[in-house]
Amino acid sequence: MSLHRGPLPGEVEFDRALRPASLDEFIGQTRVRENLRVAIAAALGRAEPLDHLIFAGPPGLGKTTLAHLIASAMGTNLTVTSGPALASPRDMAGMLTRQERGDVLFIDEIHRVPRAVEEYLYTAMEDHAIDLVIDADGPASRSVRLTLAPFTLVGATTREGLLSSPLRSRFGIIERLETYPDADIAQILERAAGKLGVQVTKPAVGLLAARSRGVPRLALRLQRRARDLAQVLEKGAIDEGIVRDCLERLGIDDLGLEETDRRILRALVQRREPTGLKMLAAMIDESEDTIEEVFEPHLIRRGLVVRTPRGRIATAEAFRHLGLPGEKGTLFG
């Protein structure tokens, strides 16, 4: 299982314990935090709910955490759900009617909300009302409009391009989260270590940050695995040696690549020609969505893969990383 996919079942409570209590404690994403501070202060000053907003960006950057902090700053309740969980309009209607004034409804993976459910959101977001059809299958069917309390919808998406134009246009605030610099990741790890009562040396923190792909969720997972190894080896602290041993056991190399990343590179190197996503997914036995959302962004950022109109191509840097000779006069060398 990839270390940098979504939260695992046993990690939810752990992540909650490490969650910052306010925007002041949230590390990184400075521009996003400042914009949220302004929007929240303005909404509180007018005694109005915060405008609907979207967080876009790769997994593990803090979109869910920011939704919790928004609800806390506004002094309202938070309801958390996800696009795939809203299978029918009835699910959406039940959730919307439970919202009180100013409450925050957070929908993760909002780009996966079914179209029939999405249409319920249009009037809910703009008019604070929804239309329910009663006895839809009988001759006495009729539509009833229910008034909703003004609320704030916070959506999170890793695929902003899949949001429909009608839905996207109804959000007043759109913020894009970027991967974190190593210095911010190091601060997050040091804060987490303090909360957990774990001793970790600065060189160890620096190494963990450098291998975390700029993703706090992954960095914290790596730190937990290093903590486990230090405990088993009866070490008093997580030092650089422990981290290197841990990363080697996990198969994470000096560019932060794990085995699936290297399988992608080897597949592209083997083809030595532009490769479509469907073909690549079949070659490494991985889903197209996972390749595109989880693995490919880091490979592109590191200059190992480029996208062309005809498909993905491994670069000269990919050949060098795999220890293979490239080809002169092409992207390979």
N, C-alpha and C positions, 0 to 999 in steps of 0.2 A: 504493500500500500504506500502511495506517495505521502511523503511527510508534509507536503504543502497544499493538500486539498482542504476541504471544509473541516470544521470542528468535529472531533470524534466524540462518541457518546460519553466517555468517561472524562472528557476535558471541559465540559460545559461549566461545572461548578468551579473547577480550577481557574478557568478564564474569568469567571465572575469575581472571584476573590482578588484577582489582579487588576480588575477594571478600575480606571481612575474615577475619582468621586466628582470631579468637575472639569470644565474645559481648561482651567488653569493647570491641572495635573496631567492633561493630555499632552503627550510629547510628539512633536513633529506636525506636519501639515499646517504650518503657520498661517498661510494665506486663508485656508479653509476655516481655521479656528477664529481668525479675526473677523472674517465675513459673518460667521455665525454669531459672534458676540454682538455685532452691530444689529443684525436682524432680530435677535432675541431681546436686546435692550429696547429696540423700537417697538416690538410687539407688546412687551410688558408695559411700556410707557403709554401705549394706547389702550391697554387692557383688552387686547385682541389675541386670538390664536396666531401662532406663527404661520407664515405662508407655507404652502406645500413645497416640499423640496426633494430633490434627487441627489443621491451620492453614487457616482460612477467610478469604477476603477477595478483593478485586479482583486482577487480574493485575499483576505487576511490583512487588509490595511486599516481596519478600524471603523468600517461603516456601521456595523451594529453597535459598537461602543458609542459612537457619536449620537446615534438615535437615543440611547439611554441617557446620555448627558444632556441632550436637548430637552427631554421630558423632565429631567431633574431641574434644569435651569428654569423651565417654565412653570414648575411646581404642579405638574399634571401627571396623569397616569399614562403608562405605556402598554400597548398591546402589540405583541410580536407574532407575525405569521410569515408565510412565504408564498410565492406565486403558485408553485405546484400544489400547495395545500388547499388553495381556493378552487376547488373543482367545479363548483356550480354557483349560479347567482344567489342561491339560497344561502350558501356559506358566506358570501360577501355581505348579503343583507343582514344576516345575524350579527356579524362583526361590527358593521357600521351602526346599527341601532343601539349597540351597547356603549358607544362612545359618548362621553360627557363633554361639556363645553371645554375646549382647549386641549383635550386629550390628544395623544400622539399615537397614530396607527402606523406601525413599521412593517412594510412588506419587503422581505428579502427576495432577491431574484424576481423583481417585479416584471421583468421582460418575459417571464414565463406564465404570467396570468392569462388564462384563456380569454379569447376575444369576447365571448358572451358575458364573462364576469367583468372584464375591463370596461364594458359599456355602462355598467352600473356605477363605476367610479366617476364618469363624466359629470352626471348631475349631482352626485354626492359632493364632489370637489367644488363645483361652481355654485350650485343652488342649495346645497345642504338638504337634499331631498333624494328619495329613490322611489321608483314606481314598481309596485308589486302586483303581479297578476294572480288573482284568486280564482280557483276552480278552472285552471287553464284548459283542462281537457273536456269541460262540460259546456252546455249551451248557456249557462249562467255566468260564464267567465267575465271578469271585470278587472279593471286596473285601479289600484288604490295608491295614492301618493302619501308617503310617510316623510314627515319633517325630521331632519337630523340636527343634532347639536353641532355647531361649528367646531371642526376638529382640524388637526394637522396630519396630512399624509406624508410620511417619509418613505421613499422608495430607495432600494439599493439594487444596483445592477452591475454585473461584470461585462455586459454586452449592450452598451448604450445604443448601438446602431440597430438593435432589434426592437427598441421601443417604438410603438406606432406614433405617428405625428400628432394625432388628436390627443393621445395621453400625454406625450411629452410637453405639448404646448400648454397644458393645464398646470404645470409646475412653475411656481414663481422664482424658485431658487434652484440652480443646478450647479453642483460642486463636483469637481473631478479630483480624486485622490491619486497621488503619485507614490511610487515606491520611495522608501526612506533612505537617506544617506546613512553611512555606517555610524556616524557620530550619534544620530538620533536613536538608531537601533541599540547602540551601546548604553545610552541613557535608560532606555526601556528595560534592558537586561539587568542593569545595576539596581533599578527601582524594584524589579521583580525579585531579585535575589534578596534585597533587604526585607521585603514582605514575607518571603519564604524562610528567612533566617538561614540562608545559604551563603557561605563564603566563596567568593569567586575573584580571581586575580584579574587585574586590568589586561594583561596579555591574553588571558582566556576569553574575556569579554570581547576584545578586539577581534580575535579569531572567529568567534561565534558570529559577530556582526558581519564580518567579511564574507562568510559562507551562507548568510541567510537570504540572499537574493533581494535584500531591501524590504523584506516582508516580516513585520513584527510577529505574526502568528507562527511562522516557521522558526524564527529566532528563539522564541519562548519554548517551542517544542524541542529544539536542539539543546537548549539549556537544561530542560528536564531530563533528557536522555543522558547528558553529561553528569547531572546530579545523581542519577541512578548508578552510573558507572563508578563515580567517586565513592558512593555509599558501599557498593559491593566490594570495591578494592580497599575499603576502609581508609580512604584519604580524608584528611580534615578539611580540604578545600578543593574547589574545582580550579585546577591550574591549566596551563597551556598544554602540558603533556596529556592530561586527561581528555581535554577537548580534541586533540589530534587523534588520540586513540578512538574516541567516540565517533568522530567523523569518518575515520577509516572503516570502522565496523558498519557504519550506516551507508558506506559507499558514496560519500559526498566529497567531491574533489575540490581543487583549489579555486575553481570558478563557481562553486556552489551547485554544480551539476550532480544529479543522482543518476541511477542506472537508466531510467526511462528517457532522460535527456540524451544520454549517450546513445541509446538505441535509435532515437530520432536522427541524431547526427550520422550514425553508421548507415542507416537506411538511405539518407540523402546522398551520402558519399558513395554508397554502392550504386545508386541510380546514375549519378553524375549527369543529371539533366533535371530540368524543372519538374517537380512532383506535386500533383494535386493533393488536397487534404484527404480526400476519400482514399486514394491510393496509399498515402502515408499511414493513415489509420489502419488499413488492412495489413500493411507490412509489419507494423509493430504490435498489432492486436490491442489497440487502445481506441477509445471513442474519439470522434472528431471534435466534439465540444471540449473534452479534457485537453486535447493537444492544443487547441486554439486558445482556450482560456487560461490554462494552468502552466503549460510547459513552454509554448512558443514565445510568449512575451519576453521571458528572460533570455532565451536563445537569441532573439533579435536584438535586445539591449546589449548583449555581450558581443555582438557582431559575428555570431556563429552561423546565423541563418538570415537570408533575405527573402522577402516575398517579391515575386514578379507577376505580371499578368498571366503567365503560363504555369506558375506554381512556385513551390519553395525550393531554394537552392542553398547548399552548404557553401560557406565561404572558405577562403584560404585559411582563416583563423581556425575554423572547424577542423580542417585537415591537420593543422599543426597541433591542435589540442589532442587529437586522436593519435598523433605520432605517425601520420601518413604523408606521403609526398603529394603535392598538389599538381595542378595542370597549368602550364604556362599560357598566358594570354586570356584567361577567363577569370571568373569570380573565384576559382579554386587556386589561383596562384599568379 
